[in-house]
Amino acid sequence: MSKSTYPLKLPNSIKEAAAELARIDGVSLNQFIAAAVAEKVGVLRTANEFLKQRAGNATPQDLVRYLRAAPKIPPVEGDAVT
């Protein structure tokens, strides 16, 4: 596996929390951050593939058709955009 370096700037509070979790997990901070990034990449790729599959051949115009058919009622209390 090839590796590369990347200078990473983190807020002190995030770095300290990550370092503590890495220590508890028994790994280096570098290993912890690499695993966290890998996990996030996997989740986002999986979500993107899932959403593409669910969308199928749908187009934005398809969505407009459903939005126009939605009932014209006010939002539930506490759910309005402010």
N, C-alpha and C positions, 0 to 999 in steps of 0.2 A: 504494500500500500504506500503510495507516495504521500508526502505530507508537505504542507506549506505553513508559513507563519503569517500571523495577522495581528498587528498591534490593536489591542482592544482597550477602549477607555470605558470604564464603568463608574457610576456614582459609588462613592465609598460605601454607602449602606448596602447596595446590591452586592458589591464585592465581598464585604464582610459576611453577609448572609450566605452567599455561595460558598465561601471558604469554610464556614461553620458546617454547612450541609455536606461538603466534600469530606471534611474531617470525620464527621459522624459516619459517612458512608465508607470511609477508609480508602479514599482515592485522592489524588492530587487535585488542586484547583483546576489545572489545565485539563485533566481527564474529565472532571465534572462538567466544565463548560463545553468541552467537545461533545460529550454525551447529550447535554441539554440541547445543543444546536442540532445534533443529529436527530434527536427526538422531535424537535419542532419541524424540521425539514420533512420528516416522514409524515407527520400529522397533516401538514399543509398540502403535501403532494397527494396524500390519500383523500383528503377533503376535496381537492380540486378534481381528481379523477371521479370521485363519487358524484359531485355536482354536475360534471359534464355528462356522465352517464344518465343521471336523472333528467337532465334537460333534454336529452335526445336531440331531436331536430327542431326543438322549440325556437321561436324567434321573439324578439321584443314585441312584435305586433301581436303575437299570441297572448302575451301578458296583458296588453292593452284591452283586448277583447274581454278578458276576465275582470279586469278592473272596472270597465264600463258596466258590466253586469252586476257588480257588487251593490248591495243595498245602500242607499244614501241615508245613513243614520249617524248620529254623533258618536264620538268615541266614548267608551266606558269611562266613568269618573276616575281620574287619576292617570288616564292613558293618553290624554291630549298632549300635543306638541306645544311646548311653551316657549 
